[in-house]
Amino acid sequence: MRTTVGIVGAGPAGLLLARLLHVAGIDCVVLESRDRAYVEHRQRAGILEQGTVDVLRAAGAGERMDRVGLRHDGIELRFGGRRHRVDFPALTGGRSVTVYAQTEVCKDLIALQLAQGGPLLFEAEALAVEDADTDRPRVRFRHEGVEDVLECDYVVGCDGFWGVARKAVPAGTARVFERTYPFGWLGILADVPPSHDELVYARHERGFALLSMRSPSVSRLYLQVPQDTDPRAWADEEIWDELTRRFATDDDWRLERGPITQKSVTPMRSYVHEPMRHGRLFLAGDAAHIVPPTGAKGLNLAVGDVVTFARALTHQRRTGSPALLDAYSQTCLRRVWQAERFSYDMTTLLHPDPGATPFEGRLQLARLERIASSRAAETDLAEGYTGFAFD
Ligand SMILES: Cc1cc2nc3c(=O)[nH]c(=O)nc-3n(C[C@H](O)[C@H](O)[C@H](O)COP(=O)(O)OP(=O)(O)OC[C@H]3O[C@@H](n4cnc5c(N)ncnc54)[C@H](O)[C@@H]3O)c2cc1C
């Protein structure tokens, strides 16, 4: 098989890149190791920045998002029983975010790709990216039990943190920056209308909790738990009791309960692989960087990377200049590091660290007080949350 752009992975990064290339008239092949149902039902992100919404619309993938996505103009911070709303449009000159699940973004992009785009092969596992530093990079893959080779002009590794693309970058040419956190998130999906109409980020002595939603009838809630927690160790009623404690307020607000349909634990990690390019192999999304989910940035960063790649390749085809492709890593990393900083700030602001001293605990509360009382501090949070501009 031969194509212009070989895309490894059909998560949001790979699927959106395929769509952007289709719109630009550039052919590609997408290889995805899992089946379609798995990709369409993997519960993960849910918050789209304004820039991501604009890109999906411009790519012709915004119709259902515009119909059923929920525009959110703020979030609530909770600490010490108090509630403080951060009003995004008032602080950022009109920006907001949209609640639309990653599962739905993937469903929309898969449907478009299968109807209009180039080949999208499910259950096609990339085994290795080879000859990345030549003009003819290749992806060796296995599809329906048969090994094959995809010859490309460019390969984009969109295969997430555990993928194979990053392994094609020689160790001596890369640098990794990372931090793990001594806690994770126990996430549940519940068939109950959200108890609040905006996301609630609660800092409690017992740990962080997040109230979020997937639709007007489905809630998504998270609890900070020790690293390596087994989700089966938590009975459903225990989860609701703990959420109720952490969201408690001084007023009569109540958390509604409902049947829990999914439970999982997510580790918290910050990770950046530099550079994001080796020869004709480009890394995008979680294949190149991970942020803890507190800042809701992972999917949005993946979108930024593939927009940058699609623009750079289009520019190269139109003008013959590889300048934007050469600048890919630098361009993406500027935005990546701003998102890393914001996600780290949100995480350390809201999660009591089990190893922290009482002094550090008080500092955390002082940081929250500062946001609740200073327009400048609150604006910094609102700007970070609603997103950093694409370069
Ligand atoms: C609990 C949780 C909550 C989150 N909340 C948010 C949020 O609110 N907002 C936000 O922006 N982000 C959030 N994120 C992060 C977001 O989900 C990820 O950043 C996003 O999925 C990255 O997309 P991606 O396409 O780069 O990688 P992935 O979604 O990981 O997709 C990679 C794809 O590659 C495939 N693959 C892997 N190896 C191979 C191979 N060898 N061959 C072929 N295919 C392969 C995988 O099966 C997968 O389909 C959250 C993440 C988690 C876990």
The ligand as a Gaussian input file, in Angstrom:
#p B3LYP/6-31G(d) Opt

LIG

0 1
 C      -10.392000      10.102000      32.243000
 C       -9.886000      11.073000      31.216000
 C      -10.502000      12.318000      31.117000
 C      -10.060000      13.223000      30.168000
 N      -10.687000      14.441000      30.091000
 C      -10.297000      15.326000      29.154000
 C      -11.004000      16.562000      28.942000
 O      -12.000000      16.874000      29.618000
 N      -10.578000      17.388000      27.948000
 C       -9.508000      17.069000      27.168000
 O       -9.165000      17.871000      26.283000
 N       -8.831000      15.901000      27.319000
 C       -9.197000      15.014000      28.280000
 N       -8.552000      13.808000      28.392000
 C       -7.435000      13.507000      27.503000
 C       -7.896000      13.041000      26.123000
 O       -8.820000      12.004000      26.239000
 C       -6.672000      12.595000      25.316000
 O       -5.708000      13.607000      25.364000
 C       -7.056000      12.281000      23.857000
 O       -7.711000      11.035000      23.788000
 C       -5.815000      12.259000      22.974000
 O       -6.179000      11.861000      21.675000
 P       -5.162000      11.095000      20.749000
 O       -5.878000      10.871000      19.483000
 O       -3.858000      11.783000      20.766000
 O       -4.875000       9.696000      21.502000
 P       -5.860000       8.513000      21.846000
 O       -7.221000       8.996000      22.110000
 O       -5.160000       7.729000      22.919000
 O       -5.914000       7.661000      20.516000
 C       -4.841000       6.850000      20.091000
 C       -5.388000       5.768000      19.174000
 O       -4.294000       5.018000      18.651000
 C       -4.615000       3.658000      18.687000
 N       -3.359000       2.891000      18.699000
 C       -2.490000       2.722000      19.726000
 N       -1.452000       1.963000      19.342000
 C       -1.667000       1.654000      18.041000
 C       -0.939000       0.879000      17.088000
 N        0.204000       0.279000      17.413000
 N       -1.439000       0.761000      15.853000
 C       -2.603000       1.385000      15.496000
 N       -3.337000       2.100000      16.371000
 C       -2.860000       2.248000      17.618000
 C       -5.440000       3.501000      19.951000
 O       -6.247000       2.335000      19.947000
 C       -6.264000       4.775000      19.926000
 O       -7.478000       4.615000      19.248000
 C       -8.970000      12.888000      29.317000
 C       -8.354000      11.644000      29.413000
 C       -8.796000      10.739000      30.350000
 C       -8.115000       9.389000      30.421000

